[in-house]
Amino acid sequence: MRADVRELKEMRADVNDLKNMREDMEDLKVMRADLNDLKEGQKRLEIGQEKLQKNLIASLGLYTDKIVEHFDANTEVLNKRVYKVETEIERLNRP
């Protein structure tokens, strides 16, 4: 009889261990899902960062082009003014 009681206690302990293992398995499933969510989030961040870098490069290129156009336009205006002044100086230097 004592052997039966001892065996029942061992079986109860085994059942409790199985319940704990089941809970651990559920926890692992949740952790695996969370890990997959993190991986997907990281992929989205990497894609977003890549798009941001491309947009930044494109914007810098456009901004640089506008600066060059601005200076080219100002240079053209100054060249015209210098030409007019040189022409007037040449005209005044003629006898």
Residue pairs with C-beta under 8 A, 6 or more apart in sequence:
none
